[in-house]
Amino acid sequence: MRFLLDTDHVTIIQYETRPDYLNFKAHWARYPPGDIAYSVVSFHEQLIGAHALLNGARRQEEVIRGYERLGKILRHYSEAIVLPFDAAAAAEFDRLRSLRVRIATMDLRIASIALAQGLTVLTRNTRDFGKVPGLMTADWTV
């Protein structure tokens, strides 16, 4: 394994957002599928989004769309390598907090998983992830 997807890249893959998706796929084609992993944190973030959509639904069409999104997320992650937020990641998270790294909590958790596993984070958010000492990032949408 070499890479960990940030949630923004996961969304691009799921919805095939062009032209970002085409750029991403061109990069991905250079690596075997086992080189790229997802995180349970991204899964969590996407579930939060689907949950908010369902909670805000006012019409049946919106409820249907919310459950379709949940189904898509479930199918997508069930076919992927999904890394946990384990004790090693938690230790990295605590270390980064002690260094006063100031980025969003979910991003810091993703960065912690990547550091614990020695992976590069694939993200469009290189500005925030770039604040994490020792973390390597790349943006495959360009």
N, C-alpha and C positions, 0 to 999 in steps of 0.2 A: 504494500500500500504506500502511496506517495502523496495523495491529495485528499483534503477534506472540504466538502462543499459547504459554503455559507448558504443560508436560507434564500438569499436573493438568486443565487445560481440554481438552486433546486426549483424555484418558481419558474425560472426561464425554461428549464428542461420540461417541466410539467405542462406548461402552457405554450411551449414552442414559440415564444415571443421573438419575432423577427425584427431586426437582423441579428440581435444578440444570440439567438438560438443557433443560427447558422455558423456564426463565429465560434461559439462554444463547441458545437459538434465537430468542427474542423480540428480544434485542439484535441478533443477527446479521442478522435480517430487515431491519434499518434500513440495511444497508451492502451494496454490491455484493461478490460473492465475491472479487474481486481485492484487496479491502482487508485481507484476513486471511491471514496466512502462518503456516507451521509452521517449525520449525528442525531442522536435522540433529542437533542436540543432543537434542531431544525424541525423535527417531527412535532415537538411540543409547540413551537411557534406557529406552525401551520394549523395545528388543532385549535389553538387559541383564535386564529383568524376565522376558521370555519365555525367555531362556536359563536363568535360575535355575529357572524352573518345569520346564523340560525336564530339567535336571541333577538336580533333586530328585524326579523322577517315579519311582515304585515300581511302578506298574501301567500297563498299556497304555492305560487310559482317561485317565490323567494325561499320557501321552506324546501321545495324540491331542489332548487339550485344549491342550497346549503348542504343537503344530504348528498347530492352529486359530488360536491367538493370533498366531503368527508370520504366518500367511496374512492375518489381519485387518489387522495392522499394515502389511504390504506393500501390500495393496489400498488402504488408507486414505492412505498417504503417496504412492502412485503417482498419486493423483487430486488432490494438493494442490500448492500453491506451497511449496517447501521451501527455506529460506534457508541458505546455507553458513556455517560458521565460517571466515571468510576472513581475509586479512591485516588488514583494517580492524577486524574483530571482535577479532582477536588483540591488536592495538595497544590497543584499549579495555580488554581483559582485563588486560593488563600495567599499564595506567594505574590501573585500579581496585585491582589488587593492591598497587601502590606507595602507594595511599591507605589501604591496610590495610582495605579493605571485607571484612567477615567474613560471608560467606554460603557455602552449599555450592558446590562448584566447578561443577557442572552449571548451577545457577541463575545463577552469575556469568557463565558462557559465554552463556546465553540473554540475560541483561541486556546483555552486550557486543555481541551481534548487534543487539539492539534499539537501543542507543545509536548504533552505527555506521550504522544505517539510518534513524534518527530515528523509531522506532516505539514505540507504547505496548504494554507487556506485559499480556496478559490472564491473570490468575492469581487464585487464592484465597489465595495466599501473599503478601499485600501486606505482611505484617510483615517478612519477609526482603528482598523486592525493594525495599521502602521504604528500606532502608539504602544503596541505590545512588544516589549523587549524580546528579541530573539525569534520572533514569529516571522516566518516567510509567507508572503502572499503573492497571488497572481490573479489577474483579471482575464478570464478566457472569453469575455464578451467583445473584446476589441480585436 
